[in-house]
């Protein structure tokens, strides 16, 4: 590998030196992968099965064809290049037919023009898209009882996590004091052993554990001392997401001597299969992630939870739907695996989504009904609001305020950014002991080189009774979250309130002519911040949650497809943490962490999908997605329209009425999703039709990735049978068709529609009776009344005689003729 680092190939016969920086490439080749092979190769029978069946990956039929594909990959490389001049990292055989290889750009160009090679794409990076929510979502009373209670919720459903691994010793994944987990015959994944202890990472609850790092190693990014060449979570992110979806019920969340409640996953009895492909410092590489997904589907997972997305598009990628990552996920859905992916954290700006394709359930992040606030009470009677998960100082006593900048041991220590309060050795303990320490919130806290936890440790080491952290300058896009600390502490996030505090401190602190403090006269006390405040204005769309419109290519042309699909809790979520975790400095060495991101929203949907899968084991991924979307709500708990956090013209955060570009179909309603009445089902051929009818997508590109000729039966991408309707370019009048399937008893549905005035909407028929198991079509006709230059929003509502309500959002941007 050392000789290959710079991709140099020496051909001594001709004294020719070919030198280029070696990189990882993902290559697809001719021939069907296991999931879609229908026969035709001499000596190998078909491995394809209908979508509601699982392929037996242990059968001689499948294993022999898999070996055949891998031999073809090796033969191709061996014919083109000398041994030792390249390094094949993976053979992809199950969902796509291809391989990942580390070689020079010149070799990649040779490969690109070789017979039988369909695509050569340079690897690119991915990133992480970084409790109370079961009660907020109504699981304990409305959902778990239907599956036999929390101790049966998700039984024998396997959720695969492509993430940063797992901390297997955490109580959220323990098998102590719980009914024995029996074998799951459908799952065939393996368990790696800890290279240090030689103990398996699996215990029955954790049913599979593997790691994928060949591309990271080839790229020189992998550091075994912190990344761990095993499924062990060196980050914290993977343990957190796994516990949200499938952590055990009733696990006490304790930090600094305080219990913040009991943690539980959405499906506490579901099994966890770990496919580690993300790492602390660099995120991950698509080649490793694709290998992890391919293996997960091969092993037999039911659900995939992906809190991961691309840093940026591959340079070879033109459309958002056609690349090795999305096409691998299309193969997963074809195999019957439901995929939940975080929508991205680029909000609140439009077109910031990183989850694009219709076969994926893209999840936006909501703020739930819990927040943590605290207050600083000043000696002049003013009360300053802030945040801080901390105990209070003695409420009947005030304490002297001492600013870090006034208690430096030596002027030479300014090089250490002493106002950050990260180093107790540079501050004067004698002046701080028994007082409240005032610190400054600098850019170091944003970059991660400083942490609130370290401030609390500094204050404690110096004998302070508490600390105040002041934000003096606020940059757009910076989010402030409460952090649990063991001593009284508060973060003042409003710069104007920080100025009030600083002004009071300066007025109360006499100085000599050199600026040195004569005496500290300012006083204050810190309130109790450990009690959550519950409010009815939840849910709200989180500021960071990525927004639509969805795009179909990297020229940012808008797609005829709604994204995100759904909204789920993703802000201030408690979850398991790895003792080795480095992702959040505020939780170093802790067993739990409270963090935010669409990374936290996606596993909520993955866990709830597991509950639906348990109740309806033969439902397709599209049926599960439909049930989640059509039963969601666009109202908050007070019955008002959901609001979205947004920036005002002054860059301050305010609340605006949310639209489907913020929340998709709406906020998840798990109880209703178990019994949706009707579903909008969609299969592999339908997705192919969507690709083929999307303007600007090259038909040859589609065939290159899917191995199938185009079908145009749906006519237009808006006719894809999704539980939403989106026209990015509506001209005159256009009609779409939807097909619904009754998954309940016979019921008569009345169909109504409403739309913003600039677009007229009609539905036909106005009512229909559907027998159990039967399907019926209806049409929706949209007509431009007024060109406004913006989208119009509306909905189609199917109201059943037995109480079912099925709602789908409608969006249209009208254009002149």
C-alpha positions in Angstrom: 0.0 0.0 0.0 2.9 2.4 0.8 4.1 2.1 -2.8 0.6 2.8 -4.1 0.1 5.9 -2.0 0.9 8.1 -4.9 -0.4 5.8 -7.5 2.9 5.5 -9.3 3.4 2.7 -11.9 6.9 2.1 -13.2 7.2 0.3 -16.5 10.9 -0.3 -16.7 10.9 -1.8 -20.1 10.0 1.6 -21.7 11.4 3.7 -18.9 8.0 5.3 -18.6 6.7 6.8 -15.4 3.0 7.3 -15.0 2.3 9.1 -11.8 -1.0 10.4 -10.4 -2.5 10.6 -6.9 -4.3 7.4 -6.3 -7.9 7.7 -5.4 -10.9 5.4 -4.7 -13.4 4.9 -7.6 -16.8 3.2 -7.6 -17.2 1.1 -10.8 -20.4 -0.5 -12.1 -20.2 -3.2 -14.8 -22.6 -5.0 -17.1 -24.7 -7.8 -15.7 -27.5 -8.0 -13.1 -26.8 -7.9 -9.4 -28.4 -10.7 -7.2 -31.5 -8.6 -6.4 -32.6 -8.4 -10.1 -30.9 -11.3 -11.9 -33.5 -13.1 -13.9 -31.3 -15.6 -15.6 -29.5 -15.8 -18.8 -25.9 -16.6 -17.8 -25.0 -20.2 -18.5 -24.8 -22.3 -15.4 -26.5 -19.8 -13.1 -30.3 -19.8 -12.4 -32.3 -16.7 -11.6 -31.9 -15.1 -8.2 -34.6 -12.6 -8.5 -37.7 -13.0 -6.3 -40.9 -11.0 -6.0 -40.6 -7.8 -3.9 -42.7 -9.2 -1.0 -40.3 -12.1 -0.6 -36.8 -12.2 0.9 -33.9 -13.6 -1.1 -32.3 -16.6 0.6 -28.7 -15.3 0.5 -27.4 -18.6 1.9 -28.7 -20.7 -0.9 -26.3 -22.3 -3.4 -28.1 -20.4 -6.1 -27.2 -17.1 -4.7 -23.8 -17.8 -3.3 -22.6 -19.3 -6.6 -23.9 -16.3 -8.6 -22.2 -13.9 -6.1 -18.9 -15.8 -6.6 -19.4 -15.5 -10.4 -19.8 -11.7 -10.2 -16.8 -11.3 -7.9 -14.6 -13.4 -10.3 -15.7 -11.2 -13.2 -14.7 -8.1 -11.2 -11.2 -9.6 -10.5 -10.8 -10.8 -14.0 -11.5 -7.4 -15.5 -9.0 -5.7 -13.2 -6.4 -8.4 -13.8 -6.7 -8.1 -17.6 -6.2 -4.3 -17.5 -3.6 -3.8 -14.9 -0.6 -5.4 -13.4 -1.0 -7.0 -10.0 0.1 -4.6 -7.2 -0.7 -1.4 -9.2 -4.3 -1.3 -7.8 -6.2 -2.4 -4.7 -9.8 -3.7 -5.0 -11.6 -2.7 -1.8 -15.1 -4.2 -2.2 -17.1 -6.2 -4.7 -20.7 -5.1 -4.8 -22.9 -8.0 -5.8 -26.3 -7.8 -4.1 -27.9 -4.4 -5.0 -25.5 -3.1 -7.7 -23.0 -5.0 -9.8 -19.6 -3.4 -9.4 -16.7 -2.8 -7.2 -14.7 -0.1 -5.4 -11.0 0.1 -6.3 -8.0 2.3 -5.3 -6.0 3.3 -8.4 -4.5 6.2 -10.3 -6.6 8.6 -12.4 -4.8 7.2 -15.5 -5.9 3.7 -14.6 -9.5 5.0 -13.9 -9.6 6.5 -17.4 -8.5 3.1 -18.9 -11.2 1.4 -16.9 -13.8 3.9 -18.0 -13.2 2.9 -21.7 -12.9 -0.9 -21.1 -15.6 -3.2 -22.6 -18.3 -4.1 -20.1 -17.7 -1.1 -17.8 -20.8 1.1 -17.4 -19.6 3.8 -15.0 -16.6 4.9 -13.1 -17.3 7.5 -10.4 -14.6 9.0 -8.1 -15.5 8.3 -4.4 -16.8 11.3 -2.4 -17.3 12.0 1.3 -20.4 11.8 3.4 -21.1 13.4 6.8 -23.2 12.8 9.9 -26.3 14.9 10.1 -26.1 15.5 13.7 -36.0 10.5 26.4 -39.2 12.3 26.2 -40.2 11.8 22.6 -42.1 8.4 23.1 -44.5 10.2 25.4 -44.8 13.2 23.1 -45.6 10.9 20.2 -48.1 8.9 22.2 -46.3 5.5 21.9 -46.8 4.1 25.5 -50.6 4.5 25.4 -51.5 4.5 21.7 -49.0 2.3 19.9 -47.1 -0.1 22.1 -50.2 -1.7 23.5 -51.3 -2.8 20.0 -48.0 -4.7 19.7 -48.2 -6.4 23.1 -46.7 -3.6 25.2 -43.3 -2.0 25.3 -41.7 -5.4 26.0 -43.0 -6.6 22.6 -42.8 -3.4 20.6 -40.8 -4.1 17.5 -40.3 -7.8 18.3 -38.1 -9.6 15.7 -37.9 -6.6 13.4 -34.3 -5.9 12.5 -33.2 -2.3 12.1 -29.8 -1.7 10.3 -27.8 1.4 11.3 -25.2 2.7 8.8 -23.5 5.0 11.2 -20.4 5.4 13.5 -20.8 2.0 15.3 -22.1 1.2 18.7 -21.1 1.2 22.4 -22.4 -2.4 23.2 -22.0 -2.1 27.0 -24.6 0.7 27.3 -27.7 -0.1 29.3 -29.9 0.9 26.4 -28.6 -2.2 24.5 -28.2 -4.5 27.5 -30.0 -7.8 27.8 -29.9 -7.8 31.7 -33.3 -8.1 33.4 -35.2 -8.6 30.2 -36.7 -11.6 28.5 -34.2 -13.6 26.5 -33.8 -12.6 22.8 -34.2 -15.7 20.7 -32.7 -16.1 17.2 -34.1 -14.3 14.2 -33.9 -16.9 11.4 -34.3 -14.3 8.6 -31.2 -12.4 9.7 -27.8 -13.8 8.6 -25.4 -11.1 9.5 -22.2 -11.7 11.4 -20.8 -10.3 14.6 -17.2 -9.0 14.8 -15.3 -9.5 18.0 -13.5 -6.7 19.9 -9.8 -7.1 18.9 -8.7 -6.2 22.4 -11.1 -8.2 24.6 -12.0 -10.9 22.0 -15.6 -10.5 23.1 -18.4 -10.4 20.5 -20.2 -7.1 19.9 -23.5 -8.9 19.8 -25.7 -10.0 22.7 -29.1 -10.8 21.2 -30.4 -7.3 21.3 -27.5 -6.3 19.1 -27.8 -9.0 16.5 -25.1 -8.0 14.0 -22.0 -5.8 14.1 -19.6 -5.1 11.3 -17.3 -2.2 10.2 -16.4 -0.9 6.7 -13.3 1.2 6.3 -11.4 0.1 3.2 -12.0 3.3 1.3 -11.1 5.4 4.3 -7.9 3.4 4.8 -7.0 3.7 1.1 -7.6 7.4 1.2 -5.2 7.7 4.2 -7.9 9.1 6.5 -8.3 6.2 8.9 -6.6 6.4 12.3 -7.0 3.1 14.2 -6.2 4.8 17.6 -9.4 6.9 17.4 -11.4 5.4 14.6 -11.2 1.8 15.9 -10.9 -1.1 13.4 -14.1 -2.6 14.8 -17.8 -1.8 15.2 -16.9 0.1 18.5 -18.3 3.6 18.4 -15.5 6.1 18.7 -17.8 9.0 18.0 -21.1 8.7 20.0 -23.4 9.4 17.0 -24.1 5.8 16.1 -25.0 4.8 19.7 -27.3 7.8 20.0 -29.2 7.0 16.8 -29.5 3.3 17.6 -31.0 4.1 21.1 -33.5 6.5 19.6 -34.9 3.9 17.2 -34.5 0.7 19.3 -33.0 1.4 22.7 -34.5 -0.5 25.7 -37.4 1.1 27.5 -37.1 2.8 30.9 -33.4 3.4 31.1 -32.6 6.2 33.6 -30.8 9.1 32.1 -28.4 10.2 34.9 -25.8 12.9 34.7 -24.0 14.9 37.4 -26.2 13.4 40.1 -29.5 14.3 38.4 -32.0 12.0 36.6 -33.5 13.7 33.6 -36.1 11.0 33.0 -36.2 7.5 31.4 -34.9 6.9 27.9 -36.6 4.6 25.4 -36.4 3.8 21.8 -39.4 4.0 19.5 -39.4 0.2 19.1 -37.7 -1.0 22.3 -37.8 -4.7 21.5 -36.5 -4.4 17.9 -33.1 -5.9 17.1 -30.1 -3.7 16.2 -27.7 -4.5 13.3 -24.7 -2.3 13.2 -22.8 -1.4 10.0 -20.2 1.1 10.9 -19.0 3.3 8.0 -18.7 6.7 9.7 -15.7 7.9 11.7 -15.0 10.8 14.1 -12.8 13.2 12.2 -13.6 12.8 8.5 -17.2 11.4 8.4 -17.0 8.6 5.8 -16.7 7.7 2.1 -19.5 6.6 -0.2 -17.6 3.4 -1.2 -17.7 2.2 2.4 -21.3 3.3 2.9 -22.4 1.5 -0.2 -20.6 -1.6 1.0 -22.4 -1.3 4.3 -25.8 -0.9 2.8 -25.2 -3.8 0.4 -24.1 -6.0 3.3 -27.1 -5.0 5.4 -29.6 -5.9 2.8 -27.8 -9.1 2.1 -28.0 -9.9 5.8 -31.7 -9.5 5.9 -32.5 -6.2 7.7 -36.0 -4.9 7.6 -35.4 -1.2 8.1 -32.3 1.0 7.3 -31.7 4.1 9.3 -29.3 6.5 7.6 -28.3 9.7 9.5 -25.8 10.4 6.8 -25.6 12.3 3.5 -23.1 13.6 0.9 -20.9 16.5 1.7 -21.3 17.5 -1.9 -22.3 15.8 -5.2 -19.9 13.6 -7.0 -18.2 15.5 -9.8 -19.4 12.8 -12.2 -23.0 13.1 -11.0 -25.5 15.1 -13.1 -28.8 14.2 -11.6 -29.6 13.8 -7.9 -31.2 10.4 -8.3 -28.6 8.6 -10.3 -25.4 7.9 -8.4 -24.0 4.8 -6.6 -25.5 5.8 -3.3 -29.1 6.5 -4.3 -29.2 3.5 -6.8 -27.9 1.2 -4.0 -30.8 2.4 -1.9 -33.2 1.8 -4.8 -31.9 -1.8 -4.8 -32.6 -2.0 -1.0 -36.2 -0.8 -1.5 -36.6 -3.3 -4.3 -35.5 -6.0 -1.8 -38.3 -4.9 0.6 -36.2 -2.8 3.0 -37.7 0.5 4.2 -35.1 3.4 4.2 -35.3 6.4 6.5 -32.7 9.1 5.7 -32.0 12.4 7.5 -33.0 15.3 5.2 -30.0 17.4 6.1 -29.1 20.3 8.4 -28.7 23.2 6.0 -31.9 25.0 7.0 -33.7 27.3 7.1 -32.6 28.1 3.6 -34.4 26.7 0.5 -33.0 23.9 -1.6 -30.7 22.6 1.1 -31.9 19.0 1.2 -29.4 16.2 0.7 -32.0 13.4 0.4 -33.7 13.5 -3.0 -35.0 10.2 -4.3 -38.7 9.1 -4.1 -37.8 5.6 -2.9 -36.2 7.1 0.3 -38.2 8.5 3.2 -36.5 11.9 3.8 -37.0 13.1 7.4 -37.1 16.7 8.6 -36.4 17.7 12.2 -39.0 19.1 14.7 -38.7 20.8 18.1 -40.9 18.9 20.5 -42.8 20.3 23.5 -39.9 20.4 25.9 -37.4 23.2 26.4 -34.9 24.2 29.1 -34.6 27.8 30.3 -32.7 29.4 33.1 -32.3 32.9 34.6 -29.5 35.0 36.1 -30.7 37.4 38.8 -28.5 40.5 39.1 -28.0 42.6 42.2 -29.7 45.6 40.5 -32.9 43.7 40.3 -32.7 42.8 36.6 -33.4 39.2 35.4 -31.6 37.9 32.4 -32.9 34.9 30.5 -30.6 32.2 29.2 -30.3 28.4 29.0 -28.5 26.0 31.3 -29.2 22.5 32.5 -27.9 23.1 35.9 -28.8 23.3 39.6 -29.3 26.7 41.2 -27.1 28.6 43.5 -28.6 29.1 47.0 -31.7 31.2 46.1 -31.7 33.2 49.3 -28.1 34.3 48.7 -26.3 36.4 46.1 -22.7 36.0 45.0 -19.9 38.2 43.7 -19.5 38.3 40.0 -15.9 37.9 38.8 -14.9 38.2 35.1 -12.2 35.8 33.9 -10.4 38.7 32.1 -9.9 40.4 35.5 -8.5 37.4 37.3 -5.6 36.4 35.1 -2.5 35.1 36.8 -0.2 36.8 34.3 -0.7 38.9 31.2 1.3 36.4 29.2 -1.6 33.8 29.4 -3.7 35.8 26.9 -2.4 33.5 24.2 -4.6 30.7 25.7 -7.9 32.6 25.2 -8.4 32.8 29.0 -11.9 34.3 28.8 -13.1 31.0 27.4 -12.4 29.5 30.8 -10.9 26.3 29.5 -7.7 26.3 31.6 -8.0 26.7 35.3 -4.2 27.1 35.7 -4.2 30.5 34.0 -6.8 32.0 36.4 -6.4 33.2 40.0 -8.2 30.7 42.3 -8.0 33.1 45.3 -10.1 35.7 43.5 -12.6 33.2 42.1 -13.3 30.9 45.0 -16.8 31.3 46.4 -17.9 33.6 43.5 -19.6 33.4 40.1 -17.1 33.2 37.2 -18.0 35.2 34.1 -16.7 33.8 30.8 -16.9 34.7 27.1 -18.4 32.5 24.4 -15.9 32.8 21.5 -15.6 31.2 18.1 -13.6 28.4 19.9 -17.0 27.0 21.2 -18.3 26.9 17.6 -15.2 25.2 16.2 -15.2 22.7 19.0 -11.9 23.6 20.6 -13.8 24.9 23.7 -16.8 23.4 25.5 -19.3 24.4 28.1 -18.4 21.2 30.0 -14.8 22.4 30.2 -16.0 25.8 31.6 -17.9 24.0 34.3 -14.8 21.9 35.1 -12.7 25.0 35.3 -15.2 26.8 37.6 -15.4 23.8 39.9 -11.6 23.4 40.0 -11.2 27.0 41.0 -13.9 26.8 43.7 -16.5 29.0 42.0 -20.1 28.5 43.0 -21.1 28.8 39.4 -20.4 30.3 36.0 -22.0 32.6 33.4 -21.1 32.3 29.7 -21.9 35.4 27.7 -22.5 35.5 23.9 -21.5 38.9 22.7 -21.6 38.4 18.9 -24.1 36.1 17.2 -23.4 34.7 13.8 -26.2 33.5 11.6 -26.5 29.7 11.6 -25.1 29.2 15.1 -27.4 27.2 17.3 -27.2 27.3 21.1 -28.3 24.3 23.1 -28.5 23.7 26.9 -25.7 21.4 28.2 -26.0 19.4 31.5 -23.4 20.6 34.0 -22.8 19.6 37.6 -22.6 23.1 39.1 -24.8 26.2 38.7 -24.3 27.6 35.2 -26.0 29.6 32.5 -25.4 30.5 28.9 -26.7 34.0 27.9 -27.4 33.6 24.1 -29.0 37.0 23.5 -26.1 39.5 22.7 -28.2 42.4 24.0 -28.8 40.6 27.3 -25.1 39.9 27.5 -24.4 43.6 27.1 -26.8 44.3 30.0 -24.8 42.0 32.2 -21.5 43.4 31.0 -22.6 47.0 31.6 -23.8 46.2 35.1 -20.5 44.4 35.8 -18.5 47.3 34.6 -20.5 49.9 36.5 -20.2 47.8 39.7 -16.5 47.2 39.4 -14.3 50.1 40.4 -10.8 50.2 38.8 -7.6 52.1 39.3 -6.0 54.3 36.5 -4.3 51.3 35.0 -7.6 49.4 34.6 -6.9 47.0 37.4 -9.9 46.0 39.5 -9.9 47.6 43.0 -12.9 45.5 44.3 -15.7 43.3 42.8 -19.0 44.8 43.8 -21.4 43.2 41.2 -23.6 40.4 42.5 -26.0 37.8 41.2 -27.5 34.4 41.6 -28.3 31.6 39.1 -31.7 30.0 38.9 -32.8 26.3 38.7 -32.5 25.0 35.1 -33.1 21.3 35.5 -36.9 21.3 35.1 -38.1 21.2 31.5 -40.8 23.6 30.3 -43.6 21.9 28.3 -45.5 24.0 25.8 -48.4 23.5 23.4 -46.9 25.3 20.4 -45.1 22.1 19.5 -44.1 20.7 17.1 -42.2 23.4 15.3 -39.8 22.9 12.4 -36.3 23.3 13.7 -34.2 26.2 12.3 -31.5 23.9 11.1 -33.8 21.4 9.3 -33.1 21.4 5.6 -35.8 22.8 3.3 -37.3 22.2 -0.1 -38.0 22.6 -2.9 -36.4 19.3 -4.0 -33.9 19.4 -6.9 -33.5 17.0 -9.7 -30.0 18.0 -10.8 -27.0 20.0 -9.6 -28.0 23.0 -11.6 -30.7 23.2 -8.9 -33.6 22.7 -11.3 -36.7 21.9 -9.2 -38.1 18.4 -9.2 -41.7 17.3 -9.6 -41.4 15.5 -6.2 -42.0 16.7 -2.7 -39.1 16.6 -0.2 -38.8 16.3 2.8 -41.4 13.6 3.2 -42.2 13.9 6.9 -41.3 15.7 10.2 -40.2 14.0 13.4 -38.5 15.1 16.6 -34.9 16.1 16.1 -34.1 18.8 18.6 -32.6 18.3 22.1 -33.0 14.5 21.9 -31.6 12.4 24.8 -29.9 9.2 23.7 -27.2 6.7 24.5 -23.6 7.9 24.2 -20.3 6.1 23.9 -17.8 6.6 26.7 -15.2 6.9 23.8 -17.4 9.5 22.0 -15.7 12.5 20.6 -18.5 14.0 18.5 -19.6 16.4 21.2 -17.0 17.9 23.5 -19.7 18.7 26.1 -20.4 15.0 26.5 -16.9 13.5 26.7 -16.9 10.5 28.9 -20.7 10.6 29.5 -23.2 7.8 29.1 -25.9 10.0 27.6 -26.1 13.1 25.4 -28.8 15.5 24.4 -28.1 16.6 20.8 -30.0 17.9 17.8 -30.1 17.3 14.1 -32.0 15.5 11.4 -29.7 12.7 12.4 -31.9 12.4 15.4 -35.2 12.7 13.4 -34.4 9.8 11.0 -34.2 7.1 13.7 -37.5 8.2 15.1 -39.1 7.3 11.8 -37.0 4.1 11.5 -38.2 2.9 14.9 -41.9 3.8 14.1 -41.5 2.0 10.7 -40.4 -1.0 12.7 -43.6 -0.9 14.7 -45.6 -0.8 11.5 -43.6 -3.6 10.0 -44.3 -5.7 13.1 -48.1 -5.2 12.6 -48.0 -5.5 8.8 -45.0 -7.7 7.9 -45.9 -8.0 4.2 -46.3 -4.3 3.5 -43.8 -2.9 1.0 -41.5 0.0 1.9 -43.7 2.3 -0.2 -46.8 1.2 1.8 -45.1 1.9 5.1 -44.0 5.3 3.8 -47.5 6.1 2.7 -49.0 5.1 6.1 -46.6 7.5 7.8 -47.2 10.4 5.4 -51.0 10.2 4.9 -51.8 10.1 8.6 -49.4 12.9 9.6 -50.6 16.2 11.0 -50.0 19.8 10.0 -51.4 21.1 13.3 -49.5 21.6 16.6 -50.8 20.4 20.0 -52.9 23.5 20.4 -54.7 22.9 17.1 -52.9 25.7 15.2 -50.9 25.4 12.0 -47.4 24.1 12.6 -44.8 27.0 12.6 -41.3 26.9 11.3 -38.2 28.6 12.8 -36.9 31.1 10.2 -34.5 34.1 10.0 -36.0 37.5 9.8 -34.6 40.4 7.7 -32.4 41.3 10.7 -31.1 37.8 10.9 -32.9 37.2 14.2 -34.9 34.0 14.5 -38.7 34.2 14.3 -41.6 31.9 13.6 -43.5 31.7 10.3 -46.3 29.4 9.1 -44.7 26.2 7.8 -45.3 24.8 4.4 -44.7 21.3 2.9 -41.2 22.5 1.9 -40.5 22.6 5.7 -42.3 19.5 6.9 -43.3 17.4 3.9 -46.7 15.9 4.6 -46.6 16.9 8.3 -45.5 15.7 11.7 -45.5 12.0 12.4 -48.6 10.5 14.1 -47.6 6.9 15.0 -51.0 5.7 16.3 -52.8 6.7 13.1 -50.0 5.3 10.9 -50.7 1.8 12.2 -54.2 1.9 10.7 -54.1 4.3 7.7 -57.1 2.9 5.9 -55.6 3.5 2.4 -52.1 3.3 1.1 -50.4 4.6 -2.1 -48.2 1.7 -3.1 -45.3 1.9 -5.5 -42.8 -0.6 -6.9 -39.5 -0.8 -8.6 -41.0 -0.4 -12.1 -42.8 2.7 -11.0 -39.6 4.3 -9.8 -38.0 3.4 -13.1 -40.9 5.1 -14.9 -40.3 8.2 -12.7 -36.7 8.4 -13.8 -37.5 7.8 -17.4 -40.1 10.5 -17.6 -38.1 13.1 -15.7 -36.9 15.7 -18.3 -33.1 16.2 -18.6 -32.3 12.7 -17.3 -30.3 10.8 -20.0 -32.0 7.5 -20.9 -28.5 5.9 -21.3 -27.6 6.9 -17.8 -30.7 5.3 -16.4 -30.0 2.0 -18.2 -26.4 2.2 -17.1 -27.5 2.2 -13.4 -30.6 0.0 -13.6 -29.7 -2.5 -16.4 -33.3 -2.1 -17.7 -34.7 -0.3 -20.7 -36.9 2.7 -20.0 -40.7 2.5 -19.5 -42.8 5.5 -20.0 -46.2 4.1 -18.8 -46.7 6.7 -16.1 -46.4 9.5 -18.8 -45.1 12.2 -16.4 -43.1 12.1 -13.2 -46.0 13.7 -11.3 -47.9 10.4 -11.9 -45.6 8.4 -9.7 -48.0 7.0 -7.2 -46.7 8.9 -4.2 -48.8 10.3 -1.3 -48.1 13.9 -2.5 -48.5 15.9 -5.7 -45.9 18.4 -6.9 -45.8 20.4 -10.1 -42.6 22.5 -10.3 -43.8 24.0 -13.6 -47.5 24.0 -14.0 -48.8 25.4 -17.3 -52.5 25.7 -18.1 -54.3 22.6 -16.9 -52.7 19.3 -16.0 -54.2 16.1 -14.5 -52.5 13.4 -12.4 -53.7 10.0 -11.4 -53.4 8.3 -8.0 -54.2 4.7 -7.0 -55.1 3.8 -3.5 -55.4 0.3 -2.0 -57.7 -0.4 1.0 -55.7 -2.1 3.8 -58.8 -2.1 6.1 -62.4 -3.2 5.8 -64.7 -2.0 3.0 -65.2 1.7 3.3 -66.7 4.6 1.4 -64.5 7.6 1.0 -65.6 11.2 0.2 -62.8 13.0 -1.7 -62.4 16.8 -1.3 -59.6 19.2 -2.2 -58.5 22.7 -1.5 -55.8 24.9 -2.9 -54.5 28.5 -2.7 -56.6 30.8 -5.0 -54.0 31.1 -7.7 -54.5 27.5 -8.7 -57.8 25.7 -9.2 -58.1 22.1 -8.1 -60.7 19.4 -8.9 -60.9 15.7 -7.9 -62.8 12.9 -9.6 -64.7 10.9 -8.6 -66.1 12.9 -5.6 -66.6 9.6 -3.7 -65.8 5.9 -4.0 -66.4 2.7 -2.1 -63.4 0.4 -1.9 -63.6 -3.3 -0.8 -61.0 -4.7 1.5 -57.8 -5.3 -0.4 -59.1 -3.6 -3.5 -57.5 -0.7 -5.4 -59.2 2.3 -7.0 -58.0 5.3 -9.0 -58.8 8.9 -8.7 -57.6 12.0 -10.6 -56.6 15.5 -9.5 -56.8 18.3 -12.1 -54.9 21.6 -11.5 -55.4 24.8 -13.5 -53.3 28.0 -13.4 -55.5 30.9 -12.5 -52.9 33.5 -11.6 -49.2 33.4 -12.2 -47.6 34.6 -8.9 -44.0 33.3 -9.3 -44.3 31.3 -6.1 -45.7 27.9 -5.2 -49.4 27.4 -4.3 -50.2 24.9 -1.5 -53.2 22.7 -0.9 -54.3 19.2 -0.1 -56.5 16.3 -1.2 -58.5 14.7 1.7 -60.1 11.3 1.5 -62.5 10.9 4.4 -63.8 7.4 5.1 -67.1 6.3 6.5 -65.3 4.2 9.2 -63.3 7.2 10.4 -60.1 6.9 8.4 -58.7 10.2 7.1 -56.1 10.2 4.3 -54.5 13.5 3.4 -51.9 14.2 0.7 -50.2 17.6 0.1 -50.5 19.3 -3.3 -47.9 21.9 -4.5 -47.9 23.8 -7.8 -45.8 26.6 -9.3 -47.9 28.2 -12.0 -46.3 29.5 -15.2 -47.8 31.5 -18.1 -48.7 29.7 -21.3 
